Amino acid sequence: MSSGLARSWRGRGGARRSVQAPVVVAVSSSRRKALRCKARAEAEEQEGNEGPASAFQRAMKVAMSRGEANNRNGSVGTGRSSEASSSASRRRQAPSLPKAMGGGGHERKRSSAKMALSRLRSEGGGLSLFQARKKSAKVKFQVQYRTEMGQTVRVVGSSPELGAWDVAKAPQLKWQSSDGLWACDVSLPCGQIYEYKYVVCNGDGVALQWQQGNNALLAVGIRDALAIASSGGEVSLEVLDRWSGPEGSTVLIKKGDQVVKETTREHRLTSWIRDVEDQLEQGSVQVKELQLELASAKQELMQTRQEVVQAKEESQKLKEIALQSNEKYLVALKEKEKALRQKELVLRQLQLDRFDDDES
């Protein structure tokens, strides 16, 4: 295989000029012999169906084309061109993928939105946040802490039911067992998130020690309101907290004395957020439906107004026609009266003429 050669000469003014000879792809004699042998073998195989000369020529063309293709792939220049062509083909094919992926993602988003709405309507019974807040859930707060004689434990939080962060108004827990378990029942409206914390107080209700860690968050969602409504008020929540902090707390959903489900406060928060998003999405759909209904009502109102205007115009035309016909009737009456008077005058004149004739 030959390589590119640099040729030079002296031009005008004695300056040396050079030019790079083009790269020529050639097939060596040994390679050509191998291709001919391969072509003869293929020609012998095809000789039964075609003539020997035509079969040999066709096989030789195929072998030469394959050899030139292999040489082009082995050379640097053609390698770059093949890479460029392959990358160009990939670039031509690439734009079709994002469209398909984007379209599928849009369809998946629409289907997920429909599924969310159907799930909310089936599981939430169409209950809104405003309707859920009209119902209350029985929540049992429990924490384990060993206190000294005369000390009590209270749960204080963000809602009025939990004292609104006023320790003196916060509900007081009752001592349950010798292992230091304190508990109390609080009725909380559904559809809200409550922030709370435990505090140790003395006999006068003065705070002595607060629970460690950050404030705890408890979500009482729409599903709780639906469960309470469907069970006749038998469903309740039990929160098992730790004095060391809000992490690792357990929430039990009970129907009577039977545990229906065991979950965590974090899981309830994510579920509450998902329900709120579904409510917002459902609200946006309802707003769009109301907008469409309002637009159709406006269109019907405009059509009704147009019909009223047309009716007024027709009534005015009828009035004008009635007036015109009345005027024509009056004119006809006047003409008839005039004709009758003329007839009477003619008759009188005839009578006078006859009377004159009789006298003469």
Order of alpha helices (4+ residues) and beta strands (2+ residues): beta-beta-alpha-alpha-alpha-alpha-alpha-beta-beta-beta-beta-beta-beta-beta-alpha-beta-beta-beta-alpha
